[in-house]
Amino acid sequence: MIKFRTRLLFALITLIFAVLIGLGLLLGQLYKSYYLNAFDERLKKETGMISSYIEDEGGILALKSGTIHTFSKVLNARVTIVDISGVIIYDSKPLKDASSYDEHQSVIRSMIKKDAAGHHLIEAEDGYDLHYYWRPIDQSGADEGFVLLSTKMTEINKAYQQIWWILIISLGFAFIVILLLGTRIMNRYTKPIEAATNTAIELAKGNYRARTYEDQIDETGMLSASINILARNLQEMRKSQEMHQDRLAALIENMGSGLILIDKKGYISLINRPYKELFRVHDAEYTNKLYYEVIQHQEVTSIIEELFMTEQKVRKQIFIPLSHGRQHFEIYGVPIIGTNDVWKGILLVFHDISELKKLEQVRKDFVANVSHELKTPITSIKGFSETLLDGAMEDKEALEAFLNIILQESDRLQSLIQDLLDLSKMEQLGFHLSIQQYNLKTTLEEVLAILNKKADEKEIKLQFEADRESILIEGDADRLKQVFLNLVSNAISYTPNGGQVFLRISESAAKIFVEVKDTGIGMEESEVPRIFERFYRVDKARSRNSGGTGLGLAIVKHIVEAHKGNISVTSEVGKGTTFLIELNKRFHDE
């Protein structure tokens, strides 16, 4: 693209060139006209002078040939004297390259026939012009003849050429001066304009850091200053817009709830990251697609259709079966209304309330289970107490049996309450562990010694394996002992007579692994995730008969997690269950 300065300079040069050429032509013509008029007047006067001289000397007959040559030499012109009929009487020596005598006489006769006095211009064959001037010679009141002066235009042409050279040199010098001054002036005013134009182009491209120079205080300087102010304002607006956009994007992508935006035509405009993670979809599958073509869940499409029809806010809790599990959602939908009540679309927010539903169910189960667990011993105690008060106290054997039952139920009730208190303490933030370094192998041996009698009663064989004699760990010895007592006791309780229980301890560079494995009844795969819930029992009759409260595994999980460890379970129906506990050798208090 041709620069503005180049185009302006070209226009200025063209204008100056045209003006100077026109001025040169005008001056040339004026000089030429003036010179020719002056030349004509001179020749007329010279012709009249010669004519008067001849008349004063007595006419043509009294004129001498030498006089004619003198006139010709002085005037630098050809002097010819002819009679009234045009016959040449006297003629000065012909000028160089003059026409022949006959041609000269023929021209003279043709001219004097037209007019008694005058001048005429004749173009010669060899490329130059001849000027003829004649005047009658009056003698005694009558025309005796004519005096003619003829001269070539060579001198006039030379003078004309000189005039043109003077004009060309003068106008050329003027052209150079004007061009230099014009270029300097043009640069002074076009450079700021070009700089402002380039800056405006950069701003149009989105480069809001572009700036132009502000080195003048005139109109161009004001233009540059205005461009820079505009650039700074646009840069600030861009920064503010990017900041708001980043905040909005961060909010949308990290809000913790799924979000979907649908325009007024039903096309999906936006889905955020939580929505994609919840429903395991990608942008390409949803963006710019009609909602009813990509959303497969009828409950969701029904809410969208209700929003489109009623244009009112909607809040509903729905249950959606997903491929990776069933999820409970609270969907909040709002219509998007712009200025002047223009309908722009709808917005849906998906709050995952699965954990809340699960906690609500756990709470219900906990209340029901606690009520049930407390009701049984209280009912037994109340029933036997009433029986004793009704007269059974008189029977010593019945009294002793009933009191033993009341004592057992009281112990069971006390154990249940104590487990609940322990579990409540563990769930509190202020739960304290007495951390010390000790030999975990010794603790496991003590656990086996305590439960050996219980295993012998069911003819269950206890096996213990350890990689080393001393396996040191930092932890709460009493709490960890409670964990292994609970696990081994459960293994014995849920293993049929004649079974086996394996206890194995191993270590790595930073961790200790304890495995408790039995050959018991096992459990279904669906029951495995729930065994750490409060009061959950795989075999309720066996658990209750064994005196369990249903809180043991919940306590075990809390103690292990308090030690920054991990517990996992694998089980198979009829073959047994394996608990794997992973503990850190060094306790890291966060």
N, C-alpha and C positions, 0 to 999 in steps of 0.2 A: 504494500500500500504506500502511495506517495505521501510523504510527510506534508503537514500543513505549511511548514516553513518553505519547503521546496515549491509547493504550488503557489504560495503567496509571492515568493521571489520571482517565479516565472511570470506571473501576472504583472508584477511591477516592472520587470524588464521589458515585457511586451508593450506595456503602456508607455514607458519612457522611449522605447525604440520607435513606436508609432508616432509619438508626439514630435520627436526629433526629426524623423523623416518628413513628416508633414511640414514642420517648421522649415526644414532645409529646402523642400520643394517650393514653399511659399517665398522664402527669401531669395532663392535662385531666380524665380520668375520675376520678382520685383527688381532685383539687380539687373537682370537681362533687359527687362522693359525700359528701366531707367537708362541703361547704357545705350540701347538702340535709339531711344528718343534723343538722347544727347548727341549721338553720332549723326543722326539724321539732321538735327538742327545745325550742327557744324557744317555738314556738307551743303545744306541749303544756303547757309550764309556764305560759304566759300564760292558756291556757284553764282550767287548774286554779286559777290565781290568781283569775280572774273568778268561777269557780264557788264557790270558798271565800268570796269576798267576799259574793256573793249569799246564800249559806247563812248567813253571819254576820249579815247585815243583816235576816234574817227571811224570806227566800224571794223568790220572783218578785213576789209581790203588794206587797212592801214596797220594791221597786226602783223608782227614778225614771228617767224617760226621759233626763234630762240626764246621769245617771251613765253610761248606755250610750254616749252621744255622746262623753263624756269618755274612756271606755275606747277607743273607736274612733279618736279623734284621737291619743291617746297611743301606741297600738299600731300605728297606720297599717294598720288592718285593719277589715273589716266585722264588727260584733258583732250577733248575732241571738239573741234569747231566744224559745224556743218552749215550749209546754206538752208534756205527755207524749204527746199525739197528733200533735204536729208542727205545730200551728197557731202562727203567728208572733204573739208578744205584743209584743215590742219589737224594733226594727230600726234600727240607725244609718243615717245617710244613705248611700245606695248609692254605691259608688265609681264613678269615671268609667268608662264603657263596661261597667257591670255588667249582669247579666241582669235581666229584668223580675221583678216581685214574684211573679207566679204561677210562673214558671219556678224562681225561687229557693225558693219553698215546696215545689214538687214535688220538687226535688233534695233538700231537707232531709228530707222525709218518706221518700223512698226510701233515704236513708242510715241514718236512725235506726232504721228497721225491721230493718236487717241487723245492726246492732251497737249496743249501748248506749253505747259510747265508742270513738272511733277517728278516723281521718282518711281523706280520699278526694281524688283528683285528677280533675278534670273538664276536658275540652277544650271551650272555648267556640267558638261559631260564628264569631266575628270574629278567630280566630287566636291567642288566648292561653289559658293554662291557669289554672284556679282550684284552690286548695288549700282544702279544708274540714277543720276540726278541731272536734270537739264533745266535750262531757262532760256527764254528767247532773248535775242540781242536786238534792241530797238535803235533804229537809226532813222532820224528825220520823221518820227511818228509812225514808222512801219517796221515790221519784223524783218530784219536782214538775214537772220539765221538763228542758230542755237549753239549754246555752249553746254557741253556734257562732261560731267565728272563720273567716272566709274572706278570702283574699288572693290577688291575682294573682301569677303567676310572673315578672312583668316585671322586678322587681328582681333576682330570681335569675338571669334570663337576662342582664341587664346585667353582673352580677358574673361570670357564666360567660364572657361575651365579653371582659371585662377580663382574666380569667385567661388566655384564649387569646391575647390581644394581648401580654400579658407573656411567655407562653411563646414566641410567634412571634419577638418581638424578641430574647429571650434566646438562643433556639436559632439564629436567623439570625446574630447576632453570633458565637456559638460556631462556626457553620458557616464564616463568613468567616475566623475565626482559625485554625480547623483546616485549612481549605483552603489558606491562605497558608503555614502551617507545613508542611503535607503536600507542597505543591508544591515548596517549597525543599528539603525533605528528599529528595523524589523526584528532583528535578533533580540533587542531589548524587550520587545513586547510579545514576540511569538514564543520565546523560550519558556516564560512562565506559563503561557497557555498550553504549550506542548507538555510541560511537566504536569500541569493540572489535569490534562487529558489522559496522560499515562496513568496518573494516580487514580482517576475516575475509572479507568479500564480495570486496574487491579482491584479496586473496590467492587466493581461489578462481578469480578471473578471470585470474590469472597476473601481476598487478601486484605483484611482490615488493618494490617500493620503498615500499609503503604502510606508514605507521607511525601509532600512536595515542599520546595524551598519557599521561605517567606523573607525575601531580601529587599522588598520594595514596599512603598506605602501608598502607591497609586491603586488604580482599579484592578490591575493584574495581581498586585499584592493582596488586595482584599479577596480576590478570587482564590488565591492560594491559601490564605488563612481560612476561608470558608470551607474549602475542600478538606483541610486538615482537621477543622472542628467536626465536620461531618464524619471523617474517618475515625476520629477518637470516639465520637458518640456511637457509631456503628460497632466499633470494637468493644465498647463497654456493653452495648446491647447484646452482642454476640456472646461475650463472656457470661453475662447474666442469663441469657437463654441457655447456653451450654450447662451452666451451673444448675439451673432449674431442671433442665432435661436430664442431667446426670442424677440429680436427687430423685426425680420422678421415676427414672429407670431403676435406680437402686431400691426405691420403695416398692415398686411393682414387682421386681424380681426377687426381693427378699422379705416380702410381707408375711410369709408363712402360710398364706392361704392361696388357693388356686383362683385365678382371675381370667375371665374371658370377655372380650369386647366385641360386640356385633353391631354393624352399621345398620342404617335404616332400611337397607334392601335385604338384610338377612345374611350378609357375608361376614365371616369372622375376620376381624381386623387384627386382633392381638390375643395371644395366650402367654401367660408368664411361666417362669421356670417351675414353681410349685405345682401348677396345673399339669405341666408336662411330666413331672415326676409322679404325681398321683395317678394319672391315667396312662402313663407310659406312651406318650405320643410325641411327634415331632412337628416343628413349625410347618414344614412342607405339606404335612397331612391335613392341616387345619386352615392355615392362613389363606385368605381370598377364596374360601370355599363356603357354600351355603351350609348353615348350621345343621339342617335336617339331613344333609348328605353325609356328614362326618360324625355327628354325635349319635351314638348307637343306643343310648339309654333313653327310654320313653319318658321316664320321670323328668329328666332335664329338659327335653324338647317341649314337654307340656308346660313347664314353668315359663320357657321362652315365649311360647305361643300366648300364654296368659298375659305376659308383659306387653306383647305387641297389641293385644286386643284391648286391654284395660288401661294401659299406660299408668299403672299404679305400682307402688312398691310391693314386692313379694318377699316373704320370709317363710321358708319351709324346711323341715327336717325329713330327709329321705334316706333310704337304704339302697345302695348301689352294689350289685355283685360284680367285683372286678376279678381279673385273671389271677392277681397275686393276693387275693383275699377280699372278704366282704368289708365294705367301708360304710360308716354312717357319716352323712354330711348335713350341715346346715347351710342352705343356699339362700343368699341374699341378692335379690335382683332389683335394679332400679332403672327406670327409663332416663335417657340422657336428652334433656330439653335445652336447646340453645337459646340465643336471643330471639325475641319476637315469637317465642313459643314454637321454634322450628324443631321438628323431630329429627334427632341425629342417630339414635340407636339405643342399645341397652347394654348394661354392665351386670355381669354375674360374678359373685364371689363365693367360692366353695370353702367353707370352714370344715376341716376334718375333725369330727367330734367322736371318732371311734374310741379314743382313749377315755374320753369322758363317759361314754356309754359303758365302756368296760369297767371303769371305776364305779360307776353307778350300780352296775350289776354286782361287782365285788362287794360294795357296801350292803346291798340287799342280801347277798348270800351270807355276808359276815353277820348281819343282824339276825338272820334266820338261823344260822348255825350256832351262834352264841346262845340265842334263845333256846335252841334245841339242846345244846350241850349242858346249859345250866338247868334246864327244866328236868332232865333225867335224874341227876343226883338229888336235886331239891325235892322232887316228887318222891323219890325213894326214902329220903330222910323224913319227910312229912308223913308218908304212909306208915313207916315202921314206928315213928313216934306216936302217932295216933293209936296204932295197935297196942303199943305198950301202955298208953294211958287208959285204954279200954279194958285193961285187966291182964294183959300178957306179962306184966312185970312179976306176977305171982309165980309164973313158970320160970324157974331159974335157967333151964336150958334154952328156952325161947328168948329169955331176956338177954342171955349172953350172945346168942346168934344174931339177934336183932341189933344189939349194940355194936357188934363187929361189922355188920353191914353198914350201919350208920357211920362208923369210923372210916370204912373204906370209901364210902361215898363222900364223906367230908374231905378225906385226903385227895380224892379225885377232883373235888370242887376247888380245893386249895391249889392243887397242881395247875388246874386250868386257869385260875385267876393269876397265879404267879407267871405262867407263860404269857398271858396277855400283858401283864405289867412289863415283863422282859422285852416283849416285842414292841411295846409302846416306847420304852426307853431307847431301844435301838433305832427306831424311826425318828427320834428327836435329834436335832442338830447337835445337842450337847452330849451325845453318847460318847463315853470315855473308855478307851482301851488302856490296859496296863501293859505297855510294851517292854519286853525284855528278851534277851537272847537265851535260848535254851535248846535242848536236844529234842527234836520232834519225835525221834524214834522211841525215846523213853516214854513219851506221852501215849503213843500208840500201843506200846506194850502194856501200860497201865489200863487202857481201855479194854484190851483183850482179856486182861486178868479180871476185870470187873464183870464182863459179860460172858465169861467162860462157863459159869454155872448155868446161865440161861440157855446157852448153846447145848450144854450136855443134856439138859432136860428134853430137848428135841432131837438129840443125837445128831447135831449139826457139827461138822468139822470146821474149825477155824484155822486158816492158813495165813501166815504173815511172812512177807519177803521185804528185804531192805538191801540196798546197794552197799551201804557202809554201816559201821557200828555207830557212828556219830554223825547226825545230820542236823546242823545248827540252823536256826531260823529266828528272826526277830518278830515277836508277836505276843498276843495275850494268851498265856498258857491255859488258863481256866476256860476262856471262851472257845479256843480251838479244841480243847478236850471235850467240851460240850458238843461241838460239831461232830466229832468222830464217834462219840458215844451215841448220838442220835442216829447217825448213818448206819453204824454196825448193828445197833439195836433194831432198827427198821429192817435191815437185811435178814436178821435172825427171825423177826416176826413174820415176814412175808416169804420165808423159805420153808417148804414142807419138811417133815421129819426125815432125817437121813441125808439132807442136802449139804451144801458146802458154801462157806463164805470166805472170800479171798480179800486180804488187805495187803496192798503193795505200796511201797514208798520209793521214789527215785528222785534224782536231782539233775540239774544242768548247771551252767555257769552262774545263772542268776535266779533260777526258779526251782521250786520243789513241787513234785507231782505225787498226789496220794490217790490211789484207786481203790474203791470199795465195790466188790463184785460178788453177786450171789447167784444161786441157781434156783431162784424162787419163781413165783407165779408170773412175774413180768407185768407189762401193761400195754394197752393199745397206744398206737402212735399219737392219736388225738388227745390222749390223757397226759402225755409227757409235758406239754407247755403249762399245764395247770397244777402240777404236783407241788409247786412252791406257793400256791395260794393258801390262805388261811382256811383251816377246817376241811380242806379238800382231802378225800380219802379214795384210794383206788378200790380197796375192799373194805367197805364201811363196817361190816359185821366183825371182821377179824381185827380191824384197828381198834374198835371200841372194846372188844373183849380183851385186847392186850393192854388196855388202860391208856391208850394214846389220846392226846387232846386234839390232834389235827393241826397243831401249830409248830411242830418240830422242824419241818423242812423250811418253813417261812423264817424261823429263827436262824437255821443253818445258813440260808442264803444271805441274810443281813449280816451275820458275823463274817462270812467270807468276803463279802463286798466291803465291809468296814476295814478289812485287812488289804484292800486293793487287789483282791484275788478274783478268781472266776470258778464257777461250778457248772458242770455240764452233765447231761444224763443221756444214756442210750439204753433201750430196753426192747425186749422181744417177748411176746406172750408165750408162756410155758417154758421159756429158757432162762429167764433171769434179767436182772437189771444191773447196770454199771454206773457208778457215780465217780466222776473225775474232778478232783479239786486241784487248782493251780494257784500256788502262793509264791510271793516274792521272798527271797532270802533276807533282803534288807527292807525294812518298812519305810516307805516314803510318805511322810506326812505332808499333804498338800495344804 
